[in-house]
């Protein structure tokens, strides 16, 4: 029997907000992490995407934050602007009756406006590493009163080349504080970082025995590259789609697919990293509100973003690696809700999909004819996680 939020000794203002948000039962990661976060212990948690990690941080951190104190008490580091804004939205909703003020700083936005807000009142600061370091160097921000530092999507931080930035930020927190590290995977570099900066952390591994969310149905379609578009247009009317994200591997691929679909599907939009931040934020708002039904996207939309109405994720292009597959498909079937992931598989993808199904212990459902895996094939291999050139650092 799952634990309920009313079983916890939470502030009545938080419970009021959670009731308004229809949050009743704790997810497994919330149930496992709450006592340790509230007790002020350091923590390392790995869990499937869509498991409720944002709230797992947000609720106990709001509980531990003093609204009467006029300083930054919590620092949350995230890899992208979109995830930063999602954190602010979630904390605003949970803490609206607690008078807790969150704020996000990130690149691509007027730094003077962010400086002005930081001179005002901020209790919980969510930041991308590059912009945070800029403001530390300029003397516009003080971290001396931070009680808790959260590193979210740690493996994505590594992938984007933020490891040295994180090391620097942690080295600025010279006073005693709590550190929480959340990640979908735990590569050696993150383990080394944790050993350096975390003190006797509690280790929670929810995805060690159950990698694939059980609420998510994994479907695969073996199809040639030339037949993918016709197959997509045939399948969509057959599915009961509330909202769907259709993933492509590149901006060019997304733009080509969007042009081919725009006359066939209504309420269709596209998002990729080439758009300005304001345009991306507007697209995400429309998708979250339900104004958009179909979203053609690159992996920009595959990490951390919480879309509660998404019933289907469609991998139009087979993902580059196993982590991308996990995070793309995690945009549906979130927090125990049902979801469908449909992945198009061509002949060159067969070796990869076979490894994916085995490693993630997926109960695969094949639409149409299942391919013959007994025949040896030369195909691409999933990419290993590599640290990119820091000169190409993304999303300050």
Phi and psi in degrees as a GROMACS rama.xvg file:
@    title "Ramachandran Plot"
@    xaxis  label "Phi"
@    yaxis  label "Psi"
@TYPE xy
-75.683  151.83  UNK-2
-78.246  146.603  UNK-3
-106.591  153.134  UNK-4
-61.7672  -29.3317  UNK-5
-70.0809  -14.1796  UNK-6
-78.6678  -15.6389  UNK-7
-89.8885  155.714  UNK-8
-88.8335  63.6791  UNK-9
-90.1557  155.987  UNK-10
-58.4297  136.855  UNK-11
-54.5549  -32.498  UNK-12
-66.0317  -36.2155  UNK-13
-69.3369  -44.3189  UNK-14
-61.3151  -36.3987  UNK-15
-63.1779  -43.513  UNK-16
-67.3598  -41.3088  UNK-17
-63.9842  -37.4443  UNK-18
-63.7212  -41.1514  UNK-19
-64.9023  -30.6207  UNK-20
-87.4986  0.401634  UNK-21
62.9597  31.4628  UNK-22
-90.2771  113.929  UNK-23
-117.25  -54.0509  UNK-24
-99.4868  143.343  UNK-25
-75.3822  141.513  UNK-26
-75.3608  165.087  UNK-27
-54.1913  -42.3999  UNK-28
-69.5306  -34.2471  UNK-29
-65.369  -43.8103  UNK-30
-63.2769  -36.9259  UNK-31
-78.6141  -31.8745  UNK-32
-95.3919  -29.1547  UNK-33
-51.4471  -51.3706  UNK-34
-59.3935  -38.3764  UNK-35
-72.5753  -39.4054  UNK-36
-66.0903  -44.4555  UNK-37
-65.1805  -28.8384  UNK-38
-82.2224  -4.29653  UNK-39
81.9916  16.7983  UNK-40
-84.5433  150.711  UNK-41
-70.1533  151.025  UNK-42
-150.122  140.723  UNK-43
-119.663  124.086  UNK-44
-132.118  127.315  UNK-45
-112.841  133.541  UNK-46
-156.735  155.928  UNK-47
-60.1261  149.704  UNK-48
-64.3846  142.354  UNK-49
84.9103  13.8203  UNK-50
-90.2172  -2.61435  UNK-51
96.0893  30.1255  UNK-52
-67.9451  -34.808  UNK-53
-62.6009  -46.5872  UNK-54
-70.2491  -31.104  UNK-55
-58.6822  -34.3605  UNK-56
-81.6634  -50.6352  UNK-57
-59.9151  -47.2086  UNK-58
-64.3758  -54.061  UNK-59
-66.7195  -29.5931  UNK-60
-69.1426  -38.6687  UNK-61
-63.9294  -39.8906  UNK-62
-59.1125  -36.2646  UNK-63
-90.2489  -4.25578  UNK-64
-91.658  136.084  UNK-65
-94.8213  112.005  UNK-66
-68.4892  -17.6455  UNK-67
-84.5176  -13.4381  UNK-68
-86.5962  128.611  UNK-69
-97.2443  59.2559  UNK-70
-154.142  165.141  UNK-71
-73.9174  118.91  UNK-72
-106.409  -20.9384  UNK-73
-132.893  132.947  UNK-74
-118.612  124.014  UNK-75
-115.891  119.829  UNK-76
-99.4306  128.826  UNK-77
-133.999  157.79  UNK-78
-82.1038  -20.9621  UNK-79
-133.812  156.846  UNK-80
-60.7009  -41.9187  UNK-81
-60.8676  -42.1025  UNK-82
-69.34  -35.4963  UNK-83
-60.1907  -45.8702  UNK-84
-66.952  -34.2717  UNK-85
-64.8688  -40.8807  UNK-86
-59.9264  -46.1391  UNK-87
-59.5885  -43.806  UNK-88
-61.7431  -45.6169  UNK-89
-65.3461  -44.1709  UNK-90
-68.7295  -36.0925  UNK-91
-60.0016  -42.322  UNK-92
-69.1042  -42.7031  UNK-93
-73.0437  -36.1728  UNK-94
-102.099  11.9521  UNK-95
-64.2442  -28.6459  UNK-96
-93.3546  -2.28613  UNK-97
-102.834  -1.69986  UNK-98
60.6074  31.4071  UNK-99
-90.8613  130.26  UNK-100
-109.92  112.423  UNK-101
-95.4849  158.89  UNK-102
-153.897  145.656  UNK-103
-115.841  137.969  UNK-104
-121.602  138.523  UNK-105
-162.96  161.82  UNK-106
-71.3868  164.411  UNK-107
82.3204  7.52956  UNK-108
-133.349  151.758  UNK-109
-56.2017  114.895  UNK-110
-66.8533  -30.3767  UNK-111
-65.0316  -37.5987  UNK-112
-65.0186  -40.8776  UNK-113
-66.0606  -39.3817  UNK-114
-61.5038  -41.7049  UNK-115
-61.7644  -42.2549  UNK-116
-66.1215  -38.9581  UNK-117
-66.2698  -26.0567  UNK-118
-77.355  -14.3929  UNK-119
-86.0438  -116.739  UNK-120
-134.009  119.339  UNK-121
-137.15  125.412  UNK-122
-94.5911  -42.5795  UNK-123
-122.68  118.204  UNK-124
-106.381  125.817  UNK-125
-109.167  130.898  UNK-126
-144.734  145.832  UNK-127
-86.6138  148.186  UNK-128
-59.7567  -43.2711  UNK-129
-60.8046  -50.5003  UNK-130
-65.5502  -37.4572  UNK-131
-60.2453  -45.2248  UNK-132
-63.6365  -40.0296  UNK-133
-56.16  -44.013  UNK-134
-76.2841  -27.7683  UNK-135
-66.5323  -46.4484  UNK-136
-62.5737  -37.0754  UNK-137
-81.6811  -3.58599  UNK-138
76.5536  18.546  UNK-139
-91.372  1.52358  UNK-140
-144.978  142.076  UNK-141
-119.993  131.067  UNK-142
-108.514  14.5942  UNK-143
-68.4541  -20.8963  UNK-144
-105.942  10.1324  UNK-145
-67.2599  123.316  UNK-146
-94.5906  -28.9217  UNK-147
-138.628  131.784  UNK-148
-115.725  128.675  UNK-149
-114.319  128.592  UNK-150
-110.787  107.271  UNK-151
-104.997  151.217  UNK-152
52.7474  50.5198  UNK-153
-60.9991  -37.4409  UNK-154
-67.731  -32.9505  UNK-155
-70.9988  -34.9458  UNK-156
-57.0366  -44.8  UNK-157
-62.7851  -44.5355  UNK-158
-61.1239  -34.421  UNK-159
-88.8177  2.01628  UNK-160
83.6049  26.0088  UNK-161
-93.1767  6.25684  UNK-162
-59.869  -45.2668  UNK-163
-65.5827  -36.368  UNK-164
-63.4129  -44.2044  UNK-165
-63.0428  -42.7763  UNK-166
-57.5809  -43.0434  UNK-167
-65.1024  -46.02  UNK-168
-61.5602  -45.2009  UNK-169
-61.647  -35.8879  UNK-170
-68.6577  -18.6627  UNK-171
-79.4293  -18.2034  UNK-172
-91.3556  75.8392  UNK-173
-81.9574  -17.2327  UNK-174
-85.2467  168.588  UNK-175
-69.161  131.825  UNK-176
-158.605  167.663  UNK-177
-92.3978  140.525  UNK-178
-124.806  129.417  UNK-179
-118.92  129.839  UNK-180
-122.47  121.104  UNK-181
-117.879  137.457  UNK-182
-158.207  150.13  UNK-183
-80.516  -31.8513  UNK-184
-131.161  168.228  UNK-185
-132.747  75.6683  UNK-186
-66.9895  162.24  UNK-187
-55.9628  -36.372  UNK-188
-64.0295  -35.9029  UNK-189
-72.1636  -38.2641  UNK-190
-60.9575  -42.2853  UNK-191
-63.2935  -42.8283  UNK-192
-60.3794  -43.8395  UNK-193
-63.1437  -40.6971  UNK-194
-65.0125  -29.9184  UNK-195
-76.5959  -42.6915  UNK-196
-111.657  -11.9863  UNK-197
-101.311  143.811  UNK-198
-109.772  112.714  UNK-199
44.3373  56.6272  UNK-200
-70.4828  147.154  UNK-201
-75.3723  132.524  UNK-202
-110.382  122.742  UNK-203
-123.819  123.002  UNK-204
-123.617  87.7897  UNK-205
-76.7037  -24.2456  UNK-206
-98.6926  10.9505  UNK-207
-69.6782  -39.9572  UNK-208
-100.463  -17.9194  UNK-209
-137.664  88.3822  UNK-210
-75.5375  -45.6853  UNK-211
-89.2278  126.683  UNK-212
-56.5937  133.807  UNK-213
-74.2809  -16.954  UNK-214
-83.1467  -1.89999  UNK-215
-107.278  126.972  UNK-216
-94.1412  125.764  UNK-217
-102.654  113.041  UNK-218
-112.638  145.94  UNK-219
-132.026  144.615  UNK-220
-128.068  120.778  UNK-221
-84.5653  114.298  UNK-222
-150.589  148.602  UNK-223
-74.1014  158.844  UNK-224
-57.8856  -38.3518  UNK-225
-69.8448  -25.5328  UNK-226
-97.6747  1.25589  UNK-227
-62.5341  -45.4245  UNK-228
-63.359  -46.8673  UNK-229
-61.3092  -39.2114  UNK-230
-64.0807  -41.4661  UNK-231
-62.5718  -46.3787  UNK-232
-67.4712  -26.8037  UNK-233
-76.688  -37.9639  UNK-234
-75.7639  -39.7027  UNK-235
-54.2953  -46.8991  UNK-236
-66.3064  -20.9862  UNK-237
-82.117  -16.0657  UNK-238
-99.1988  147.814  UNK-239
-88.0752  83.4059  UNK-240
-95.3799  120.852  UNK-241
-80.5808  -57.0591  UNK-242
-144.635  150.925  UNK-243
-138.731  141.024  UNK-244
-107.544  127.109  UNK-245
-109.251  110.844  UNK-246
-92.4099  136.442  UNK-247
-122.669  161.54  UNK-248
-87.3866  -11.4737  UNK-249
-151.114  164.315  UNK-250
-61.6129  -44.1899  UNK-251
-61.1627  -42.6259  UNK-252
-64.1161  -41.6515  UNK-253
-63.5192  -43.1579  UNK-254
-65.845  -39.6475  UNK-255
-63.2571  -45.204  UNK-256
-65.7823  -42.3814  UNK-257
-58.1541  -44.295  UNK-258
-62.3554  -34.9604  UNK-259
-77.2217  -24.4568  UNK-260
-95.0471  -20.2733  UNK-261
-62.0697  -25.3491  UNK-262
-90.571  -6.09749  UNK-263
-109.595  -25.9508  UNK-264
-120.657  137.245  UNK-265
-93.5944  164.168  UNK-266
53.2426  47.7108  UNK-267
-110.136  134.648  UNK-268
-138.338  172.263  UNK-269
-135.732  147.805  UNK-270
-143.338  137.97  UNK-271
-156.967  174.083  UNK-272
-68.8652  -8.74629  UNK-273
-79.6581  -11.2053  UNK-274
-81.4901  150.95  UNK-275
-65.828  154.424  UNK-276
-56.8707  -43.1654  UNK-277
-61.9509  -39.916  UNK-278
-67.946  -42.0544  UNK-279
-61.5903  -44.0451  UNK-280
-62.417  -39.0405  UNK-281
-65.3328  -41.9974  UNK-282
-63.0852  -43.5196  UNK-283
-64.213  -40.6464  UNK-284
-61.2594  -43.7965  UNK-285
-65.5827  -37.3055  UNK-286
-68.4972  -43.0792  UNK-287
-62.6822  -35.9875  UNK-288
-77.7415  -10.7788  UNK-289
93.0603  1.07568  UNK-290
-67.7532  -30.1978  UNK-291
-104.197  132.799  UNK-292
-98.821  -38.5005  UNK-293
-119.973  130.576  UNK-294
-125.45  112.544  UNK-295
-82.5335  128.411  UNK-296
-146.406  154.7  UNK-297
-92.1828  -173.131  UNK-298
-66.7432  -4.29501  UNK-299
-52.2801  -37.1313  UNK-300
-92.2784  6.65311  UNK-301
-96.053  -5.5695  UNK-302
-120.919  118.661  UNK-303
79.0575  -26.3716  UNK-304
-71.2897  136.44  UNK-305
-105.606  111.452  UNK-306
-117.944  104.553  UNK-307
-72.9792  -20.2639  UNK-308
-94.6566  -3.13545  UNK-309
-71.174  117  UNK-310
-95.4815  -25.2926  UNK-311
-136.748  138.988  UNK-312
-117.241  129.77  UNK-313
-119.509  116.301  UNK-314
-86.3515  88.0922  UNK-315
-64.9875  -42.4793  UNK-316
-102.295  132.546  UNK-317
-63.0995  130.913  UNK-318
-62.9679  154.549  UNK-319
-67.75  -32.1198  UNK-320
-150.243  171.411  UNK-321
-64.6812  -38.0742  UNK-322
-64.0945  -41.332  UNK-323
-61.5543  -41.2205  UNK-324
-60.1118  -46.2363  UNK-325
-60.3872  -43.1646  UNK-326
-79.8186  -33.8509  UNK-327
-60.6734  -53.6209  UNK-328
-67.4504  -20.5687  UNK-329
-72.3325  -3.68061  UNK-330
-75.1481  -10.7442  UNK-331
-126.427  168.946  UNK-332
64.9774  33.0466  UNK-333
-83.3905  141.372  UNK-334
48.7549  44.3763  UNK-335
87.8544  -6.09329  UNK-336
-77.4241  153.874  UNK-337
-71.3224  146.005  UNK-338
-157.586  158.713  UNK-339
-125.1  129.793  UNK-340
-113.14  121.977  UNK-341
-116.044  124.833  UNK-342
-121.347  126.796  UNK-343
-81.4496  131.491  UNK-344
-125.68  124.402  UNK-345
-104.163  176.303  UNK-346
-57.1331  -36.9608  UNK-347
-72.6625  -12.6653  UNK-348
-95.506  -3.39284  UNK-349
-63.8727  -40.9138  UNK-350
-61.2869  -42.2633  UNK-351
-67.7235  -43.4105  UNK-352
-67.7303  -33.2332  UNK-353
-64.8344  -43.1013  UNK-354
-66.4426  -39.5818  UNK-355
-60.4033  -47.7809  UNK-356
-62.3768  -39.692  UNK-357
-70.4986  -48.2199  UNK-358
-67.5821  -38.1271  UNK-359
-91.8242  2.96619  UNK-360
49.9595  50.369  UNK-361
-85.4117  135.942  UNK-362
-88.6576  91.917  UNK-363
-78.2293  137.533  UNK-364
-113.113  120.892  UNK-365
-97.5763  126.868  UNK-366
-84.7881  126.711  UNK-367
78.0231  -145.439  UNK-368
-84.3956  128.18  UNK-369
-74.0372  136.096  UNK-370
-68.448  160.594  UNK-371
-86.873  105.635  UNK-372
-83.137  -5.70557  UNK-373
-76.9664  -19.0878  UNK-374
-83.0482  126.647  UNK-375
-65.8782  139.214  UNK-376
-136.525  148.626  UNK-377
-94.0778  116.842  UNK-378
-143.304  171.824  UNK-379
-67.6661  153.06  UNK-380
-105.738  148.395  UNK-381
-55.5965  137.154  UNK-382
-70.5654  143.979  UNK-383
-83.8747  159.727  UNK-384
-74.6038  118.929  UNK-385
-122.909  146.19  UNK-386
-83.319  120.991  UNK-387
-76.4973  169.678  UNK-388
-62.658  125.518  UNK-389
-64.7003  -19.527  UNK-390
-67.9751  -15.0399  UNK-391
-105.055  25.1367  UNK-392
-55.5663  136.553  UNK-393
-98.2688  157.186  UNK-394
44.8108  72.8927  UNK-395
